[in-house]
């Protein structure tokens, strides 16, 4: 097997994950791909592969179908449910070709029959990398300016940003879901900056913060004399955003009467201001966001089904801060850096015990609450390092301990361990202490999930925090 041909510049140094329980084939493939300029990670089971994907997402997965435990098809299904843009190529023996064909119909990028031709394998890998989105850590056409202010290490955030960058290049409507404070408007602004409309206006409005009688005028404008007090004409936000992007925050709180008018604007691409006799054309991309369950709202007759499908062409869901705890130190440090300029106190960072308190606290208010806690701590700080007392005060009570393993649901056990090892940079002693487990028991848990502490040490850092 000779894979001597070098990958082209677009796929060179791409990260490929190989999964196969045949150690000899794994070693051979790994050597050949590395010789071609690829960066290669390996796993001998689907479970280990999923861990490696969680630790450092590759740009391509190459997996055998027949694996111990969870097979390659089940592996693909799990990858597909969490990382739909990650291409997967399956290696199959003749007896499993029907399975591979079935997988192709479900979205597998391709499959190769063993023994395979090395040139065909390399061509298939090149094709997959050419069509797959650029990963969150790579340069895009306009650099990384588009996601400025978004700092993360969490793999779900990396995948989310990758999907956001892809959808930004289209004009598709995007519905951003997530709890309050997760950074929905920050993500919407990032999508706008990555789009072809970046030089045009970005206009945002909170649909739940304005009374119904004023919201219609704010969105669509009004003519002079349209109602009592309308002494002059008013340009609505749709017209103000012409050529650019309109972000409708908390769209689930929009009154039904206005939902009807919004639907007509989206259909006709024209706005009729209140009191006007004719509509005016507008060219606006609509992004919307909500923390509400719109499906339940539709069932209760509180949200129009036709509007829902018009807005929800693509859904992006921001994870709560509790599910991306490894990002808390990065976020806190980023906020300190920003706030130091505001307060000018020479604050250089956060004391280790204070940082641990932040990392293990509950965050019902998500990133917005974290920013508030860091700002309050900066405002009251009298030393270069923010200490534990200031953080505890800002948290309005003693710092909460990290969840113990017994409190974590079994199906999230692996992700919980991954987050702990990321948080501690692979330190088993620190991770075991936070999880409230002795080291012997913690090592058994790591072995159960095929986790190696070495996988979490010296990981390439991501720069790029969803703000408040």
C-alpha positions in Angstrom: 0.0 0.0 0.0 1.6 3.2 -1.2 0.1 6.6 -0.3 3.0 8.6 -1.4 1.0 11.4 -3.1 0.9 14.4 -0.9 -2.4 16.0 0.0 -3.1 19.3 -1.6 -2.8 22.6 0.3 -6.4 22.7 1.3 -6.3 19.3 3.1 -2.6 19.2 4.2 -2.0 18.7 7.9 -5.7 17.8 8.3 -6.5 15.8 11.4 -7.8 12.2 10.6 -9.0 9.8 13.2 -8.5 6.1 12.4 -10.6 3.5 14.3 -9.9 -0.2 13.9 -9.3 -3.1 16.3 -6.7 -4.6 13.9 -3.5 -3.1 15.4 -1.3 -4.0 12.4 -3.6 -2.3 9.9 -4.0 0.6 12.3 -0.3 1.1 12.5 0.2 0.7 8.8 -2.5 3.2 7.8 -1.3 5.6 10.4 2.2 5.6 9.1 1.1 6.0 5.5 -1.2 8.9 6.2 1.4 10.6 8.3 3.9 10.2 5.4 1.3 12.0 3.3 1.2 15.0 5.6 -1.9 14.2 7.6 -2.0 14.4 11.4 -3.4 11.1 12.7 -5.0 10.0 15.9 -6.0 6.3 16.4 -8.5 4.3 18.5 -9.2 0.6 18.7 -12.9 0.8 19.6 -15.9 3.0 18.9 -15.9 4.1 22.6 -12.3 5.2 22.5 -13.0 6.9 19.2 -15.9 8.9 20.7 -13.7 10.0 23.5 -11.0 11.2 21.1 -13.6 13.1 19.1 -14.8 14.8 22.3 -11.2 15.7 23.3 -10.0 17.0 20.0 -12.5 16.8 17.0 -10.9 15.6 13.8 -11.8 16.7 10.3 -12.4 13.1 9.1 -13.1 9.7 10.7 -12.0 6.6 9.0 -13.5 3.5 10.8 -13.9 -0.2 10.3 -17.5 -1.4 10.5 -16.6 -4.5 12.6 -15.5 -3.3 16.0 -15.6 -4.8 19.5 -18.6 -3.5 21.5 -20.3 -0.7 19.6 -19.8 -1.3 15.8 -18.9 1.2 13.2 -22.6 1.8 12.2 -23.6 2.6 15.8 -20.5 4.8 16.0 -21.6 6.7 12.9 -25.1 7.2 14.3 -23.7 8.8 17.4 -21.3 11.0 15.4 -24.2 12.0 13.1 -26.4 13.0 16.0 -23.9 15.4 17.6 -21.6 16.3 14.7 -23.5 16.2 11.5 -20.8 18.0 9.5 -18.0 15.5 10.4 -17.4 13.2 7.4 -17.1 9.4 8.1 -15.6 6.8 5.8 -16.3 3.2 6.7 -14.0 0.2 5.9 -15.9 -3.0 5.3 -15.3 -6.6 4.4 -17.4 -8.2 1.6 -19.9 -9.6 4.1 -20.8 -6.2 5.5 -21.3 -4.4 2.2 -25.1 -4.3 2.6 -24.6 -2.6 5.9 -22.3 -0.1 4.4 -24.7 0.7 1.6 -27.5 1.2 4.1 -25.2 3.5 6.0 -24.5 5.5 2.8 -28.3 6.2 2.6 -28.1 7.6 6.2 -25.3 10.0 5.4 -22.0 8.1 5.6 -19.6 9.9 3.3 -18.3 6.7 1.7 -17.1 3.2 2.2 -14.2 1.1 1.0 -14.0 -2.7 0.7 -11.0 -4.5 2.2 -8.5 -5.0 0.8 -8.7 -1.5 -0.7 -6.6 0.3 -3.3 -4.4 3.0 -1.6 -5.0 5.5 -4.4 -8.7 5.1 -4.0 -8.5 5.6 -0.3 -6.4 8.7 -0.6 -8.8 10.1 -3.3 -11.8 9.4 -1.0 -10.0 11.2 1.9 -9.1 14.2 -0.2 -12.7 14.4 -1.5 -14.2 14.3 2.0 -11.8 16.9 3.3 -12.5 19.2 0.3 -16.2 19.0 1.0 -16.1 19.2 4.8 -16.3 22.5 6.5 -13.2 24.2 7.9 -12.7 23.3 11.5 -13.2 26.0 14.1 -9.5 26.4 14.8 -8.5 27.0 11.2 -8.4 30.2 9.2 -11.4 31.1 7.2 -11.7 33.5 4.2 -11.9 36.5 6.5 -9.7 35.1 9.2 -11.2 34.6 12.7 -12.6 38.1 13.0 -16.1 36.8 12.4 -16.1 35.0 15.8 -14.3 37.7 17.7 -15.4 37.7 21.4 -16.2 33.9 21.4 -13.7 32.0 23.6 -14.0 28.3 24.0 -12.2 25.0 24.4 -15.4 22.8 24.5 -15.8 20.5 21.5 -19.5 21.1 21.3 -18.8 24.9 20.9 -16.2 24.1 18.3 -18.7 22.1 16.3 -21.4 24.8 16.8 -19.0 27.5 15.5 -18.1 25.3 12.5 -21.8 24.9 11.6 -22.4 28.6 12.1 -19.6 29.5 9.7 -21.0 27.2 7.1 -24.6 28.4 7.3 -23.4 32.1 7.4 -22.4 31.9 3.8 -26.0 31.2 2.8 -29.0 33.4 3.3 -30.9 30.7 5.2 -32.9 31.8 8.3 -31.4 30.5 11.5 -33.1 29.9 14.8 -30.7 30.1 17.7 -31.8 28.1 20.8 -30.4 28.2 24.2 -31.0 29.2 27.8 -31.0 32.8 28.8 -27.4 34.1 29.1 -25.8 31.6 26.8 -24.8 34.2 24.2 -27.5 33.9 21.5 -27.0 37.5 20.3 -23.2 37.1 20.3 -23.6 34.1 18.0 -26.0 36.0 15.8 -23.5 38.8 15.4 -20.8 36.3 14.5 -23.0 34.8 11.8 -23.6 38.2 10.4 -19.9 39.0 10.3 -19.1 35.8 8.5 -21.8 36.4 5.9 -21.8 38.3 2.6 -23.9 40.9 4.4 -21.1 41.8 6.9 -20.7 45.3 5.6 -24.4 46.1 5.9 -26.3 46.8 9.2 -26.9 44.3 11.9 -30.0 45.3 13.8 -31.3 43.5 17.0 -34.5 43.8 18.9 -35.9 41.9 21.9 -39.5 41.0 21.0 -40.4 40.4 24.6 -39.1 43.7 26.0 -41.4 46.0 24.0 -45.2 46.4 24.4 -47.2 45.0 21.6 -48.6 48.4 20.5 -45.0 49.7 20.1 -43.4 46.6 18.7 -45.3 46.8 15.4 -44.1 50.3 14.8 -40.6 49.4 15.8 -40.4 46.5 13.4 -42.4 47.9 10.4 -42.3 51.6 10.9 -45.2 54.1 10.6 -46.2 57.1 8.5 -47.0 60.5 9.9 -50.4 60.6 11.5 -50.8 56.8 11.6 -52.0 57.0 15.2 -52.2 59.6 18.0 -48.8 60.9 18.7 -47.3 60.0 15.4 -46.1 63.5 14.6 -43.5 62.3 12.1 -42.8 59.2 10.0 -40.7 56.5 11.6 -38.4 54.0 9.8 -38.9 50.5 11.1 -36.1 48.0 11.9 -36.7 46.0 8.7 -36.0 49.1 6.6 -33.0 50.0 8.9 -31.6 46.6 8.3 -32.1 46.6 4.5 -29.2 44.7 2.9 -28.1 43.4 6.2 -29.3 41.2 9.1 -32.3 41.6 11.5 -32.0 39.6 14.8 -35.3 38.9 16.5 -34.4 37.9 20.0 -37.0 36.1 22.1 -39.2 35.5 19.1 -41.3 33.1 21.1 -42.7 36.2 23.0 -44.0 37.9 19.9 -47.8 38.4 20.0 -49.9 36.3 17.6 -51.2 39.3 15.7 -47.7 40.5 14.9 -46.7 36.9 14.0 -49.2 37.1 11.1 -47.7 40.4 9.8 -44.1 39.1 10.2 -45.0 36.0 8.2 -46.3 38.2 5.4 -43.1 40.3 5.4 -41.0 37.2 5.1 -43.1 35.8 2.3 -43.4 39.0 0.3 -40.0 40.5 1.2 -41.8 43.8 1.5 -42.9 45.9 4.5 -45.9 48.1 4.8 -45.5 50.7 7.6 -48.4 51.3 10.0 -50.8 53.7 8.3 -49.2 53.3 4.8 -51.2 52.2 1.7 -48.5 50.3 0.0 -45.6 48.0 0.9 -41.9 48.8 0.3 -39.4 46.1 -0.7 -36.7 45.1 1.7 -33.7 42.7 1.5 -33.1 41.4 5.0 -31.8 38.2 6.4 -33.6 37.2 9.6 -32.0 35.5 12.5 -34.1 34.7 15.5 -33.5 33.3 19.0 -35.6 31.9 21.9 -35.2 30.1 25.2 -38.8 28.9 25.0 -40.1 25.6 23.7 -41.6 26.7 20.4 -43.0 23.2 19.7 -45.0 23.4 22.9 -46.1 27.0 22.1 -47.4 25.8 18.7 -49.3 23.0 20.4 -50.9 25.5 22.7 -51.8 27.8 19.8 -49.4 30.5 21.0 -47.0 30.3 18.0 -47.8 30.0 14.3 -46.7 26.8 12.7 -46.0 28.5 9.3 -43.9 31.1 10.9 -41.9 28.5 12.8 -41.0 26.7 9.7 -40.1 29.9 8.0 -37.7 30.9 10.8 -36.3 27.4 11.6 -34.6 26.6 8.4 -31.4 25.8 10.4 -31.3 25.4 14.2 -28.2 26.1 16.3 -28.3 25.3 20.0 -26.0 26.9 22.4 -25.1 24.6 25.4 -25.5 25.9 28.9 -22.4 26.9 30.8 -22.8 23.8 33.1 -22.2 21.6 30.0 -19.0 23.4 29.0 -17.2 23.8 32.3 -13.8 23.5 30.7 -14.5 26.9 29.2 -15.0 28.6 32.5 -11.3 29.4 33.2 -10.9 30.7 29.7 -14.0 32.8 29.9 -13.1 34.2 33.3 -9.6 35.1 32.2 -11.0 36.8 29.0 -13.4 38.8 31.1 -10.7 39.9 33.5 -8.6 41.1 30.6 -11.5 43.1 29.2 -12.6 44.5 32.6 -9.1 45.4 33.7 -9.1 48.1 30.9 -12.5 49.4 32.3 -11.5 49.6 35.9 -7.7 50.2 35.5 -6.7 48.4 38.8 -3.8 46.4 37.4 -5.7 43.1 37.9 -3.6 40.3 36.5 -5.8 37.3 37.1 -7.8 35.1 39.4 -6.3 33.1 42.4 -6.3 29.3 41.8 -8.8 28.6 44.7 -11.1 31.4 43.3 -10.9 29.9 39.8 -11.7 26.5 41.2 -14.8 28.0 42.9 -15.9 29.5 39.6 -15.3 26.2 37.8 -17.4 24.2 40.3 -20.3 26.7 40.9 -23.8 26.3 39.5 -24.5 28.7 36.6 -28.3 29.1 36.1 -27.6 32.5 34.4 -24.9 30.9 32.2 -22.2 33.1 30.6 -24.0 36.3 31.4 -23.9 35.4 35.1 -20.2 34.5 34.9 -19.5 37.9 33.4 -21.4 39.6 36.2 -19.6 37.6 38.9 -16.2 38.5 37.4 -17.1 42.1 37.0 -18.3 42.4 40.6 -15.1 40.8 41.7 -13.0 43.2 39.6 -14.9 46.2 40.9 -14.2 45.2 44.5 -10.6 43.9 44.1 -7.8 45.7 45.9 -5.0 43.3 44.9 -3.7 42.1 41.5 -5.3 38.7 42.0 -9.0 38.2 42.5 -9.3 36.1 45.7 -11.7 33.4 46.8 -13.6 35.7 49.2 -14.5 38.1 46.4 -15.7 35.3 44.2 -17.8 33.7 46.9 -19.4 37.1 47.7 -20.2 37.6 44.0 -21.7 34.2 43.9 -23.9 35.2 46.8 -22.9 32.3 49.0 -20.3 29.6 49.5 -18.9 28.2 46.3 -20.7 25.1 45.3 -18.8 21.8 45.0 -18.5 20.0 41.7 -21.0 17.3 41.0 -19.9 14.0 42.4 -19.9 11.0 40.0 -22.9 9.5 41.9 -24.9 12.7 41.0 -24.2 12.4 37.3 -26.5 10.3 35.2 -25.0 7.1 33.8 -25.5 8.1 30.2 -23.5 11.3 30.7 -20.7 9.5 32.7 -18.2 9.6 29.9 -18.8 13.2 29.1 -18.5 14.1 32.8 -15.1 12.4 33.0 -14.0 14.1 29.8 -14.9 17.5 31.2 -13.1 16.9 34.4 -9.9 15.8 32.7 -10.1 18.8 30.3 -10.6 21.1 33.3 -7.6 19.7 35.1 -5.4 19.2 32.0 -5.2 15.5 32.6 -4.4 15.6 36.3 -6.0 12.5 37.7 -5.4 13.6 41.3 -7.2 17.0 40.8 -10.0 15.4 38.7 -10.5 12.6 41.3 -10.6 15.3 44.1 -13.2 17.4 42.3 -15.3 14.2 41.5 -15.1 13.2 45.2 -13.6 9.8 44.3 -10.3 8.2 45.5 -7.7 7.7 42.8 -8.0 4.0 42.6 -11.7 4.2 41.9 -11.2 7.1 39.5 -8.7 5.1 37.5 -11.2 2.3 37.3 -13.7 4.7 35.8 -11.2 5.9 33.3 -10.4 2.4 32.3 -14.1 1.6 31.9 -14.4 4.4 29.4 -11.0 3.8 27.8 -9.8 7.3 28.9 -6.1 8.0 29.2 -5.0 11.1 31.1 -2.3 11.6 28.4 -5.0 12.4 25.9 -5.8 15.6 27.8 -2.3 17.0 28.4 -0.9 19.7 26.1 -4.0 19.9 24.0 -3.9 22.5 21.2 -5.6 25.6 22.7 -8.7 27.2 21.1 -9.0 30.9 21.1 -12.0 31.9 20.0 -16.1 32.5 24.8 -19.5 33.1 24.1 -19.9 36.5 25.8 -22.8 37.6 27.9 
